[in-house]
Amino acid sequence: MRAGYVEISAPVGAIAANKSNDVKQVQRLLNMHTEGFVGVRKFSIDGMFSASLVDAIKDFQTLVQSRMSPMGE
């Protein structure tokens, strides 16, 4: 792994593998990159996939990446 990069083994999202270690990485990244956003919930780094995680991924894609149609993965 290169410095500054995070690797996951499979996608995380609505129709994805959602492996526990990958979910933990996504939870960490969402927490880290949404610091200071009003109304954005923080996730426990527990590796548990949930509907609220999909919502958070979609919100992140909409707010930060300016995607018109967030896919939630």
C-alpha positions in Angstrom: 0.0 0.0 0.0 1.3 3.4 -0.9 1.4 6.2 1.7 -1.8 8.2 1.7 -3.9 5.5 0.0 -6.4 3.1 1.5 -7.0 -0.2 -0.1 -10.2 -2.3 0.1 -10.6 -5.9 -1.2 -14.1 -5.5 -2.5 -16.8 -2.8 -3.0 -18.8 -1.5 -0.1 -22.4 -0.4 -0.8 -26.0 -1.2 -1.5 -25.3 -4.2 -3.8 -21.7 -5.1 -2.8 -19.7 -7.7 -0.9 -19.5 -5.5 2.3 -16.6 -7.4 3.9 -16.1 -6.3 7.5 -12.6 -4.9 7.1 -13.6 -3.0 4.0 -16.7 -1.6 5.8 -14.4 -0.5 8.6 -12.2 1.4 6.1 -15.2 3.1 4.6 -16.5 4.0 8.1 -13.1 5.5 9.0 -12.9 7.5 5.7 -16.5 8.8 6.0 -15.8 10.0 9.6 -12.5 11.6 8.6 -13.8 13.3 5.4 -17.1 14.6 6.8 -15.6 16.3 9.8 -17.2 19.7 10.1 -20.3 18.9 8.0 -23.4 19.9 9.9 -25.9 17.0 10.5 -23.5 14.2 9.3 -23.5 11.3 11.7 -20.3 9.7 12.8 -20.0 5.9 12.6 -18.6 3.5 15.1 -15.8 1.6 13.4 -17.4 -1.8 13.8 -17.4 -3.2 10.3 -21.2 -3.6 10.4 -22.9 -2.8 7.1 -26.2 -0.9 7.4 -28.8 1.1 5.5 -27.5 4.2 7.2 -24.0 3.5 5.8 -25.5 3.4 2.3 -27.3 6.7 3.0 -24.0 8.2 4.3 -22.1 7.0 1.2 -24.8 8.6 -1.1 -24.7 11.8 1.0 -20.9 11.9 0.7 -21.1 11.4 -3.1 -23.7 14.1 -3.4 -22.1 16.7 -1.1 -18.4 16.1 -1.7 -18.1 14.6 -5.2 -21.1 16.5 -6.7 -22.6 13.4 -8.2 -26.0 13.9 -9.8 -27.1 10.3 -9.2 -25.3 8.8 -6.2 -25.1 5.0 -6.4 -24.4 4.3 -2.8 -21.2 2.3 -3.4 
